[in-house]
């Protein structure tokens, strides 16, 4: 571990929704920073203006807020290395690109898009690199006088890195160990575009250096870019300050074949974005975990287990526990399959573990959106406490608790009528009379004992009465222990529901 203060960053492009893989990258950065008393930086990499989508940056910020992964420095928060949007740092990148040209590590390329496209059509596997750069229109093939004139005339151009020939570059990855690359396999990436904006390759190195980033965690899809970045750190004289890198494993499709994409989510019926994302350009709405009914605690928990474990069979971790236990060395190299049923299990577990008060506002919103009037806050808390173990997603609270506020308007009669008898109707009339007795306590266990004793007196098996009783109170074959339901409804409401149901059962 370096003696420098730990500084990590998440640097998304504002081009659309935030994939769960992106949130996992944030989470690993955040845990590492908090564990080492460091800083977590949000930097917006908006240099590709052609792909910029209005509202995407605000969406990213809201996602992080929902997850509770708030940055120490960001465009919204500010910080000592502002600005944190690359588009607002445009002026400084040319200086470093020009320095690389002066050193002979980069060059001006004046090829037009049409010329490059023709090369791609005519030359199989064409790459702008050591094999072809000496035949193209750039400052390596033109005279200095020609280059100066083209620059003076404002002819559109880019600056490309000049990748060395027959060299090997390498680094130590915190997850993968020793990684090496043959420079012949890399093309001469564009560093500065014709509009003066840097590409990711130049901007990420310059910004990581200037913002004193010590550790860079990113997806393994960025590994092919590593040789370019390694050389830029070296060529700019900053190699001693280069962050330690960790390339995170991919999140795979459920079948394990390929990276999980938005299309897979649509095809298989589950979200892959943190929150609903509405694309203003296409009008397309892509669903998210939040709106489906996931708790942020469950979302983070399921993400951290995609590629990491603490070496035990433990699967449920709070954010505080993760900060203590997380280790980047325990992140697996192999890709992790996404299992939506397992994701649902995490959410159900977190709903069970959550205090009723922490669920109250969300459950109230869900019920009221369905037209359920929730007048008494304390009553709502009791309802939540009784039904939360039966809920997998937050919207499940509607089915599992609406009957506590509104009596059933319909009954599952096919489950009752075939075995319904006058003797059973008489039992419930007697039960109503018993409930009118002040001596009956508001204790579910005692109420069950009295119910079963009354059944025995009348020669009816208690088991034959339990389902009708449940359907009288809730309308169907669901819900918590029926005597807990009766006690929470109270004697008066329980009697009223039995009387209403008896009339329905008799029809």
C-alpha positions in Angstrom: 0.0 0.0 0.0 1.4 3.4 -1.0 2.1 6.0 1.7 -0.1 8.5 -0.2 -3.6 9.1 0.9 -5.9 6.7 -0.8 -7.9 8.4 -3.6 -10.2 6.4 -5.9 -12.6 7.5 -8.7 -15.6 6.5 -10.6 -15.6 8.1 -14.0 -18.7 7.3 -16.1 -19.7 8.8 -19.4 -23.2 10.5 -19.3 -24.5 8.5 -22.2 -27.4 6.6 -20.6 -28.6 4.4 -17.7 -26.2 3.1 -15.1 -25.6 -0.7 -15.6 -25.4 -2.8 -12.4 -21.8 -3.5 -13.4 -21.1 0.2 -13.1 -22.7 0.4 -9.6 -20.5 -2.6 -8.6 -17.4 -0.6 -9.7 -18.6 2.3 -7.6 -19.2 0.0 -4.6 -15.7 -1.5 -4.8 -14.2 1.9 -5.1 -16.3 3.2 -2.2 -15.5 0.3 0.1 -11.8 0.5 -0.6 -11.7 4.3 0.1 -13.7 4.1 3.3 -11.7 1.1 4.5 -8.5 3.1 4.1 -9.7 6.5 5.2 -9.5 7.8 1.7 -11.5 9.9 -0.8 -14.0 8.7 -3.3 -14.2 11.0 -6.4 -17.0 11.1 -9.0 -15.6 12.5 -12.3 -17.8 12.9 -15.4 -16.1 11.8 -18.6 -18.1 13.8 -21.1 -15.5 14.3 -23.8 -17.5 12.5 -26.4 -20.1 15.2 -27.0 -21.7 13.2 -29.9 -22.8 10.6 -27.3 -23.8 13.0 -24.5 -27.4 12.5 -23.4 -29.2 15.2 -21.4 -30.1 14.2 -17.9 -27.7 11.3 -17.8 -25.3 13.0 -15.3 -28.2 13.9 -13.0 -29.4 10.3 -13.3 -25.9 8.9 -12.3 -25.9 11.2 -9.2 -29.3 10.1 -8.2 -28.4 6.5 -8.5 -25.4 6.9 -6.2 -27.6 8.8 -3.7 -30.2 6.0 -3.7 -27.4 3.5 -3.1 -25.9 5.6 -0.3 -22.5 5.8 -2.1 -22.1 9.5 -2.1 -18.8 10.9 -3.4 -16.4 13.2 -1.4 -15.7 15.2 -4.5 -17.8 15.6 -7.6 -19.3 18.2 -10.0 -22.1 18.7 -7.5 -20.0 18.7 -4.3 -16.9 20.4 -5.7 -13.5 19.7 -4.3 -9.8 20.7 -4.5 -9.3 19.4 -8.0 -12.3 20.9 -9.7 -13.7 21.0 -12.3 -14.8 17.4 -12.2 -16.4 17.4 -15.7 -13.8 16.7 -18.4 -15.6 19.0 -20.9 -14.7 21.9 -18.5 -11.1 20.8 -18.4 -10.7 20.8 -22.2 -8.0 23.5 -22.4 -5.4 21.6 -20.3 -5.4 18.4 -22.3 -3.8 19.9 -25.5 -0.7 21.0 -23.5 0.0 17.3 -22.6 -0.8 16.0 -26.1 1.6 18.6 -27.7 4.2 17.7 -25.1 4.0 14.1 -26.4 4.4 15.2 -30.0 7.5 17.3 -29.1 9.0 14.2 -27.4 8.4 12.0 -30.4 5.8 9.8 -28.6 2.8 11.2 -30.5 2.2 12.7 -33.9 -0.3 14.8 -35.8 -2.6 12.9 -38.2 -4.4 14.8 -41.0 -6.2 11.8 -42.6 -9.9 12.6 -43.3 -12.7 10.3 -42.1 -13.3 9.4 -45.8 -9.7 8.3 -46.3 -9.7 6.2 -43.2 -12.9 4.6 -44.2 -11.5 3.7 -47.6 -8.5 2.1 -45.9 -10.8 0.0 -43.7 -12.7 -1.2 -46.8 -9.6 -2.0 -48.9 -7.2 -3.4 -46.3 -8.3 -6.4 -44.2 -8.0 -5.8 -40.5 -6.7 -2.3 -41.1 -5.3 -0.6 -38.0 -3.8 2.8 -37.7 -0.5 1.6 -36.2 3.1 0.6 -36.9 2.2 -1.5 -40.0 0.5 1.4 -41.9 1.3 4.7 -40.3 4.3 5.4 -42.6 1.9 5.3 -45.6 -0.7 7.7 -44.2 -1.0 11.4 -44.0 0.6 12.4 -40.8 3.6 14.3 -39.3 5.7 11.1 -39.6 5.4 11.1 -43.4 5.1 14.8 -44.1 7.9 17.4 -43.9 8.0 19.8 -41.0 7.2 22.6 -43.4 4.1 20.8 -44.6 3.0 20.1 -41.1 3.5 23.7 -39.9 1.5 24.9 -42.9 -1.4 22.5 -42.3 -1.5 23.5 -38.6 -1.4 27.2 -39.5 -4.2 26.7 -42.0 -6.3 25.1 -39.3 -6.7 21.8 -41.2 -8.6 19.3 -39.0 -6.3 16.8 -37.4 -6.0 14.5 -34.5 -3.0 13.6 -32.3 -2.2 9.9 -32.0 0.1 8.1 -29.7 3.1 6.5 -31.5 3.1 2.9 -30.1 6.6 1.4 -30.0 7.4 -1.6 -32.1 8.5 -5.0 -30.6 8.3 -3.9 -27.0 6.6 -5.5 -24.0 4.8 -3.4 -21.4 3.6 -4.8 -18.1 2.1 -4.0 -14.7 0.9 -5.8 -11.5 -2.9 -6.0 -11.3 -4.4 -6.1 -7.8 -6.7 -8.9 -8.9 -4.9 -10.6 -11.9 -1.3 -10.4 -10.8 1.3 -9.9 -13.5 -0.1 -8.7 -16.8 2.0 -8.0 -19.9 1.3 -6.8 -23.5 3.0 -6.9 -26.8 2.9 -3.3 -28.2 2.6 -4.6 -31.7 -0.9 -5.7 -30.9 -2.0 -2.1 -30.1 -2.9 0.5 -32.6 -2.0 4.2 -32.4 -4.9 5.4 -30.4 -6.2 9.0 -30.9 -5.3 11.1 -27.9 -6.8 14.4 -29.0 -9.7 14.7 -31.4 -10.2 17.2 -34.2 -12.6 19.2 -32.0 -9.8 19.6 -29.3 -11.5 17.2 -26.9 -9.3 14.5 -25.5 -10.2 10.8 -25.9 -10.6 8.7 -22.9 -7.0 7.5 -23.2 -5.4 10.9 -22.7 -8.0 12.3 -20.3 -8.0 9.4 -17.9 -4.2 9.5 -17.5 -4.0 13.3 -17.2 -6.9 13.5 -14.8 -5.8 10.6 -12.6 -2.4 12.3 -12.3 -3.7 15.8 -11.6 -6.4 14.5 -9.1 -3.8 12.3 -7.3 -5.7 9.1 -7.8 -3.9 6.2 -6.1 -6.0 3.2 -7.1 -8.1 2.7 -10.3 -10.7 0.0 -10.3 -12.4 -0.6 -13.7 -14.0 -3.4 -15.7 -11.8 -6.0 -17.4 -13.1 -4.7 -20.8 -10.5 -1.9 -20.3 -7.6 -4.3 -20.2 -6.8 -4.0 -24.0 -6.3 -0.2 -23.4 -3.9 -0.7 -20.6 -0.7 -0.7 -22.8 -1.6 2.8 -24.1 -2.2 4.1 -20.6 0.9 2.5 -19.2 3.0 4.2 -21.9 1.3 7.6 -21.4 2.2 7.5 -17.7 5.8 6.7 -18.7 6.1 9.2 -21.5 4.6 12.1 -19.4 7.1 11.3 -16.7 4.6 10.3 -14.1 5.2 6.5 -13.9 6.1 6.8 -10.2 2.6 8.3 -9.5 0.6 5.8 -11.6 -2.3 4.4 -9.7 -2.5 0.7 -8.7 -4.9 -0.9 -11.1 -7.5 -3.6 -10.5 -9.5 -4.9 -13.5 -12.8 -6.3 -12.2 -14.4 -9.4 -13.6 -17.4 -9.1 -16.0 -20.9 -9.7 -14.8 -22.1 -12.4 -17.1 -25.5 -13.5 -18.5 -27.3 -16.1 -16.5 -26.1 -18.9 -18.8 -22.5 -17.7 -18.3 -22.0 -16.9 -22.0 -21.0 -13.3 -22.5 -21.4 -10.0 -20.7 -24.8 -9.2 -19.3 -26.4 -6.4 -21.4 -29.6 -4.3 -21.4 -30.9 -6.5 -24.2 -30.5 -9.6 -22.0 -32.6 -7.9 -19.3 -35.4 -7.2 -21.8 -35.2 -10.7 -23.1 -35.2 -12.4 -19.8 -37.5 -10.1 -17.9 -35.3 -8.4 -15.3 -33.6 -5.0 -14.9 -29.9 -4.4 -15.5 -30.0 -0.7 -14.6 -29.9 0.7 -11.0 -33.0 2.9 -11.6 -35.5 3.5 -14.4 -33.8 5.3 -17.3 -35.8 7.3 -19.8 -33.8 8.0 -22.9 -34.9 11.5 -24.1 -33.5 10.7 -27.6 -35.4 7.5 -28.2 -38.3 7.8 -25.8 -37.4 4.4 -24.5 -37.9 3.5 -20.8 -35.5 0.9 -19.4 -36.6 -0.5 -16.0 -34.4 -0.3 -12.9 -34.0 -2.2 -9.7 -35.3 0.7 -7.5 -38.7 0.9 -9.2 -39.1 -2.8 -9.3 -39.0 -2.8 -5.5 -35.4 -3.5 -4.5 -34.0 -2.0 -1.3 -30.7 -0.3 -1.8 -29.1 -2.4 0.9 -30.1 -5.6 -1.0 -29.0 -4.2 -4.3 -25.5 -3.4 -2.9 -25.4 -6.8 -1.2 -26.2 -8.8 -4.4 -23.7 -6.7 -6.3 -20.8 -7.2 -4.0 -21.3 -11.0 -4.1 -20.9 -10.9 -7.9 -17.2 -11.7 -7.9 -16.3 -11.3 -4.2 -16.7 -13.2 -0.9 -15.1 -12.9 2.5 -13.9 -16.5 2.6 -16.9 -17.8 4.6 -20.5 -18.9 3.7 -21.9 -15.6 4.8 -23.9 -13.9 2.2 -25.7 -11.0 4.0 -23.6 -7.9 4.6 -24.5 -4.4 5.6 -22.5 -1.5 4.0 -20.8 -1.0 7.4 -19.8 -4.7 7.5 -18.6 -4.6 4.0 -16.4 -1.6 4.7 -14.7 -3.7 7.5 -14.5 -7.0 5.6 -13.9 -6.0 1.9 -10.6 -7.0 0.3 -9.8 -6.3 -3.4 -7.5 -9.4 -3.2 -10.6 -11.6 -2.7 -12.2 -10.4 -5.9 -12.3 -13.3 -8.4 -10.7 -13.1 -11.8 -13.4 -15.1 -13.4 -16.7 -13.5 -14.6 -19.7 -13.8 -12.2 -23.1 -15.1 -13.5 -26.1 -12.9 -12.7 -28.9 -14.8 -11.1 -32.1 -12.8 -10.8 -33.8 -15.3 -8.5 -30.8 -15.0 -6.2 -31.2 -11.2 -6.4 -34.8 -11.5 -5.4 -33.7 -13.7 -2.4 -31.3 -11.0 -1.3 -34.1 -8.5 -1.4 -36.5 -10.7 0.6 -33.8 -11.3 3.2 -33.2 -7.5 3.5 -36.9 -6.8 3.8 -37.1 -9.4 6.6 -34.2 -7.8 8.4 -35.4 -4.2 8.0 -37.0 -2.4 10.9 -40.7 -1.6 10.1 -39.9 2.1 10.6 -37.3 2.1 7.8 -39.9 0.6 5.4 -42.8 2.8 6.5 -42.6 5.7 4.0 -42.1 3.4 1.0 -44.9 1.0 2.0 -47.2 4.0 2.7 -46.4 5.3 -0.8 -47.1 1.9 -2.4 -50.5 1.5 -0.6 -51.6 5.1 -1.3 -50.7 4.9 -5.0 -53.2 2.0 -5.1 -55.9 4.0 -3.4 -55.5 2.5 0.1 -56.1 5.1 2.8 -53.5 4.8 5.6 -54.6 6.9 8.5 -52.8 5.5 11.5 -49.0 5.5 11.4 -48.5 3.1 14.4 -51.1 0.7 12.9 -49.1 0.7 9.6 -45.9 -0.2 11.5 -47.7 -3.2 13.1 -48.9 -4.3 9.7 -45.5 -4.0 8.2 -44.0 -6.0 11.1 -46.5 -8.8 10.5 -46.2 -9.2 6.8 -42.7 -8.2 5.8 -41.4 -11.8 5.9 -43.8 -12.6 3.1 -42.6 -9.9 0.8 -39.9 -10.4 -1.8 -40.2 -7.0 -3.6 -41.6 -3.8 -2.0 -44.8 -3.8 -4.2 -45.6 -7.1 -2.6 -46.7 -5.1 0.5 -49.8 -4.1 -1.4 -51.2 -7.7 -1.7 -49.9 -8.7 1.7 -51.3 -5.8 3.6 -54.1 -4.0 1.8 -56.7 -6.1 3.5 -55.7 -4.7 6.9 -57.0 -1.3 5.7 -59.9 -2.4 3.4 -62.1 -5.4 4.0 -62.1 -7.9 1.1 -64.6 -7.1 -1.7 -64.2 -10.6 -3.1 -63.7 -14.0 -1.6 -62.0 -17.1 -2.9 -65.3 -19.0 -2.8 -64.2 -22.0 -4.7 -61.8 -22.8 -1.9 -64.7 -22.7 0.7 -68.0 -23.6 -0.9 -67.5 -27.3 -1.7 -66.9 -28.2 1.9 -69.1 -25.5 3.5 -71.8 -26.7 5.9 -74.4 -25.3 8.1 -72.5 -26.7 11.1 -69.5 -24.5 10.1 -71.7 -21.5 9.7 -73.1 -22.1 13.2 -69.5 -22.4 14.5 -68.7 -19.0 13.3 -71.9 -17.5 14.7 -70.8 -19.0 18.1 -67.3 -17.6 17.6 -68.8 -14.1 17.0 -70.7 -14.5 20.3 -67.5 -15.5 22.0 -65.6 -12.5 20.6 -68.2 -10.3 22.2 -67.2 -11.6 25.6 -64.9 -9.1 27.3 -62.9 -12.0 28.7 -61.3 -12.8 25.4 -57.9 -11.2 25.4 -56.1 -9.6 22.5 -53.5 -12.3 22.4 -53.2 -14.4 19.2 -52.1 -17.6 21.0 -55.0 -17.4 23.5 -57.4 -16.6 20.7 -56.3 -19.7 18.8 -56.7 -21.9 21.9 -60.3 -20.6 22.4 -61.1 -21.1 18.6 -59.9 -24.7 18.7 -61.7 -25.5 21.9 -64.9 -24.2 20.5 -64.4 -26.3 17.4 -63.8 -29.4 19.6 -67.0 -28.7 21.5 -68.9 -28.7 18.2 -67.3 -31.8 16.9 -65.5 -30.1 14.0 -61.9 -30.5 13.2 -60.2 -27.1 13.7 -58.2 -27.6 10.5 -61.5 -27.5 8.5 -62.3 -24.1 9.9 -58.9 -22.3 9.5 -59.1 -21.8 5.7 -62.7 -20.4 5.8 -61.6 -18.1 8.7 -58.6 -16.8 6.7 -60.7 -16.2 3.6 -63.3 -14.3 5.7 -60.5 -11.9 7.0 -58.3 -11.5 4.0 -60.2 -12.8 1.0 -57.9 -15.5 -0.2 -55.3 -18.2 0.8 -52.5 -15.9 1.8 -51.3 -13.7 4.6 -49.6 -14.3 8.0 -50.9 -16.4 10.9 -54.7 -15.9 10.8 -55.0 -15.3 14.5 -52.3 -12.6 14.3 -54.4 -11.0 11.6 -57.6 -11.2 13.7 -55.8 -9.6 16.7 -54.4 -6.8 14.6 -57.8 -6.1 13.0 -59.4 -6.0 16.4 -62.6 -7.8 17.7 -65.0 -5.4 16.2 -63.6 -5.5 12.6 -63.1 -9.3 12.8 -66.7 -9.8 13.8 -67.9 -7.5 11.0 -65.8 -9.4 8.4 -67.1 -12.8 9.6 -70.7 -11.6 9.3 -70.2 -10.2 5.8 -68.4 -13.4 4.7 -71.1 -15.7 6.2 -73.7 -13.9 4.0 -71.4 -14.4 0.9 -70.8 -18.0 1.7 -74.5 -18.7 2.1 -75.4 -17.4 -1.4 
